[in-house]
Amino acid sequence: MTTSERVVALDGVELTVFEAGIGGRPLLLVHGYTGRAQDFEDYFDRLASAGWHVVAPDLRGHGSSGKPTHEADYSLDIFAADLLALVDEIGFEHFVVLGHSMGGMIAQQFVLAHPDRIDGMILMDTSHAGLEVDPVLVEFGVEVARTQGIDAVADVMATLEDDPLANDAYKRMVAEDPAYAARSDRNLRAVSPAMFASILQQMSQVPDRLDALASVSAPTLVLVGEQDTPFLDASRRMAEIIPGARLEVLPGGGHSPQYEAPEAWWAAVSGFLAELDVELFSAAAPA
């Protein structure tokens, strides 16, 4: 299988999009805050080989996609609107979505607004509500981004010792492969300072969607690394309230278990997609 890269022009922004398995069942992969589409690149071909048409965009303000300069140009609703425009442009009438961290919040926004478009959902290391963030650190990060730019933010973050996402799984990966930390740093330096500042302020103010998620009818898998402490309880709550949802706590995984616990992550994701594929095929088969 071959992964291709192209730019898709939407209203007001251009998104860089990676695709593999064109013609297969539609699957949208949505990365997290300060991430990018290539956070899933190790799995593009494997998913395509399993029969999925993989589409993974760099969200606006991230990676190689367009970077509007105003903070008002960034919110979960705006990200979700971009995804709607993207799937319409690509031709996905119905699709499965996997959202990681902030991407999982965007996926929740999308499924609640457009439930008829989602055939299945994977919520990965994410939450149904805003995150608890030290307001002093938020104010400092916003000020640095606004006045000194994203490289200065990355330089400061490289010195932090109390990052809640830098758990033992992350530290193990860094010790085994120094390029792992370099990837995160490179992703961060590729984002818009306006996006960084805007979303950092909004992350603690996201309205709680837990009750609303009880209306979700799409088959749902909730994934979380066992060491991803900030998201464990939220993952359990989402799995409990979404009808028929399955919870998978991945041994050895942190906030990015596709890297930190790849075998467990792939088993959970590919198993869910295989079951879903059978359900979709059966539903679409003529009586």
C-alpha positions in Angstrom: 0.0 0.0 0.0 1.1 3.6 -0.7 0.3 6.6 1.4 -0.3 9.8 -0.5 -0.2 13.4 0.7 -2.3 16.2 -0.7 -3.7 19.6 0.2 -7.4 20.0 0.5 -8.8 23.6 0.2 -11.7 24.3 2.5 -13.5 27.5 3.1 -10.9 29.7 4.8 -8.2 27.1 5.4 -6.1 24.5 3.5 -5.5 21.2 5.3 -2.7 18.8 4.5 -4.2 15.3 4.4 -2.6 11.9 4.3 -4.5 9.1 2.6 -4.1 5.3 2.2 -6.3 2.5 0.9 -8.5 4.7 -1.3 -11.7 2.9 -2.1 -11.9 1.0 1.3 -14.3 1.7 4.2 -13.9 5.3 5.3 -11.8 5.9 8.5 -10.9 9.3 9.8 -7.9 9.7 12.2 -7.9 12.9 14.2 -4.7 13.9 16.2 -4.4 15.8 19.4 -3.4 19.2 20.5 0.1 20.1 19.1 0.1 16.8 17.3 -0.2 16.0 13.6 -1.5 13.4 11.2 1.8 11.5 11.2 1.3 10.5 14.8 -0.5 7.6 13.2 1.8 7.0 10.2 3.1 3.6 11.4 -0.5 2.3 10.9 -1.6 3.9 7.6 -0.6 1.0 5.5 -1.7 -1.7 8.0 -5.2 -0.1 8.2 -5.3 0.2 4.4 -4.3 -3.5 4.1 -7.2 -4.3 6.4 -9.6 -2.7 3.9 -9.9 0.8 5.3 -9.7 4.1 3.4 -7.6 6.1 5.9 -7.8 9.9 5.9 -5.6 11.7 8.5 -5.4 15.5 8.3 -3.2 18.0 10.0 -5.8 20.1 11.8 -5.7 23.9 11.1 -2.9 25.5 13.0 -0.9 22.2 13.1 1.8 20.6 11.0 1.7 21.6 7.3 -1.9 22.8 7.3 -2.9 26.4 7.1 -2.4 28.6 10.1 -4.8 31.4 10.5 -3.3 34.2 12.6 -6.2 35.1 14.9 -6.9 33.3 18.1 -10.7 33.5 17.3 -10.0 31.2 14.3 -9.5 28.2 16.7 -12.0 26.2 18.8 -13.3 22.6 19.0 -16.4 23.7 17.0 -14.2 25.2 14.3 -12.1 22.0 14.2 -15.2 19.9 13.9 -16.6 22.2 11.1 -13.3 21.7 9.2 -13.7 17.9 9.5 -17.3 18.1 8.2 -16.1 20.1 5.2 -13.2 17.7 4.7 -15.2 14.5 4.7 -17.8 16.1 2.4 -15.0 17.1 0.0 -13.4 13.7 0.1 -16.8 12.0 -0.3 -17.2 10.2 3.0 -21.0 10.0 3.5 -20.6 7.8 6.6 -17.3 7.0 8.3 -15.6 5.7 11.4 -13.6 8.2 13.4 -10.7 7.8 15.8 -9.9 10.8 17.9 -6.8 11.1 20.1 -6.8 13.5 23.2 -8.1 16.8 21.8 -9.0 14.9 18.7 -11.3 12.7 20.8 -13.0 15.9 22.1 -13.5 17.0 18.5 -14.9 13.5 17.6 -17.4 13.9 20.4 -18.5 17.3 19.1 -18.9 15.8 15.7 -20.9 12.7 16.6 -23.3 14.8 18.8 -23.9 17.3 16.0 -24.0 14.8 13.1 -24.9 11.4 14.5 -26.1 10.1 11.1 -22.5 10.4 9.7 -20.7 8.2 12.2 -20.6 4.4 11.7 -18.2 3.9 14.7 -16.0 5.8 17.0 -12.7 5.2 18.9 -12.1 7.7 21.7 -8.4 7.5 22.6 -6.9 9.0 25.8 -9.4 11.8 25.9 -12.1 13.3 28.1 -15.7 14.3 28.0 -15.0 17.6 29.8 -12.4 20.4 30.2 -9.1 19.5 31.7 -7.7 20.7 35.0 -4.9 23.0 34.1 -2.9 25.3 36.4 -4.2 28.8 35.5 -0.9 30.4 36.2 0.8 28.1 33.7 -1.9 28.7 31.2 -1.4 32.5 31.5 2.3 32.1 31.2 2.1 29.8 28.2 -0.3 32.2 26.4 1.9 35.2 27.1 5.0 33.5 25.8 3.2 32.3 22.7 1.8 35.8 22.0 5.0 37.7 22.6 7.8 35.4 21.8 6.4 32.7 19.4 6.1 29.0 19.4 9.8 28.2 19.5 10.1 30.0 22.8 7.1 28.0 24.1 8.9 24.8 23.0 12.1 25.8 24.7 10.3 26.5 28.0 8.3 23.2 27.8 11.5 21.2 27.3 12.6 22.3 30.8 9.4 21.4 32.6 9.7 18.5 35.1 6.1 18.2 36.2 4.4 17.5 32.9 1.5 15.1 33.8 1.8 13.5 30.4 5.5 12.7 30.9 4.7 9.4 32.7 6.9 6.3 33.0 5.7 5.1 29.6 6.8 8.3 28.0 10.1 8.4 29.9 10.8 4.7 28.8 10.3 5.6 25.2 12.6 8.6 25.4 15.3 6.5 27.1 14.9 3.8 24.4 14.7 6.2 21.5 15.8 9.9 21.8 14.0 10.6 18.5 10.7 10.1 20.4 11.1 13.3 22.4 12.4 15.0 19.3 9.2 14.1 17.4 7.0 15.8 20.1 9.2 18.8 20.1 9.1 19.0 16.3 5.3 18.7 16.3 5.0 21.5 18.8 7.3 23.8 16.9 5.1 23.3 13.8 1.9 24.7 15.3 0.6 28.3 15.1 1.2 30.4 18.2 -2.3 31.7 17.9 -3.7 28.2 17.9 -1.5 27.2 20.9 -2.7 30.2 22.9 -6.3 30.0 22.0 -6.8 26.3 22.6 -4.7 26.3 25.8 -7.1 28.8 27.3 -10.2 26.9 26.1 -9.1 23.4 27.3 -10.2 24.0 30.9 -13.5 25.6 29.8 -14.8 22.8 27.6 -18.5 22.1 28.6 -19.1 18.7 30.1 -20.6 16.4 27.4 -21.0 13.3 29.5 -24.8 13.3 29.8 -25.1 14.1 26.1 -22.9 11.1 25.2 -25.7 8.8 26.5 -27.4 9.6 23.1 -24.6 8.2 21.0 -25.8 5.1 19.1 -22.6 4.4 17.1 -20.5 1.5 18.3 -17.7 3.0 20.4 -14.4 1.8 21.7 -12.8 3.9 24.5 -9.0 3.4 24.7 -6.6 4.7 27.4 -3.1 3.9 28.4 -2.9 2.5 31.9 -0.4 5.2 32.9 -2.4 8.1 31.4 -3.6 9.1 34.8 -5.4 12.4 33.8 -7.7 10.5 31.4 -8.4 7.2 33.2 -11.5 8.2 35.1 -12.9 10.2 32.2 -12.4 7.2 30.0 -14.3 4.9 32.4 -17.1 7.3 32.7 -17.5 7.6 28.9 -17.5 3.9 28.5 -20.1 3.5 31.1 -22.5 6.1 29.7 -22.2 5.4 25.9 -24.6 2.6 25.1 -22.7 -0.6 24.4 -19.3 1.0 24.6 -16.2 -1.0 25.3 -13.3 0.1 27.5 -9.7 -1.0 26.8 -7.0 0.0 29.3 -3.8 -0.7 27.6 -0.9 -2.2 29.7 2.3 -0.2 29.4 0.6 2.7 27.6 0.8 6.3 28.4 -0.9 9.2 26.6 0.2 8.0 23.2 -0.2 4.2 23.4 0.1 3.7 19.6 3.8 4.3 20.3 4.2 3.2 24.0 2.1 0.0 23.8 1.9 -0.7 20.0 0.9 -4.4 20.1 -1.9 -3.8 22.6 -3.0 -0.7 20.8 -3.1 -2.5 17.4 -4.9 -5.5 18.8 -7.6 -3.3 20.4 -8.1 -1.0 17.3 -7.9 -3.7 14.6 -10.1 -6.0 16.6 -12.8 -3.3 17.0 -12.6 -2.3 13.4 -12.8 -6.0 12.2 -16.0 -6.5 14.3 -17.4 -3.2 13.0 -16.6 -4.1 9.4 -18.6 -7.3 9.8 -21.5 -5.3 11.3 -21.4 -2.7 8.5 -21.1 -5.3 5.8 -24.1 -7.3 7.2 -26.2 -4.2 7.5 -25.4 -3.2 3.9 -26.0 -6.6 2.4 -29.3 -7.1 0.5 -32.0 -9.0 2.3 
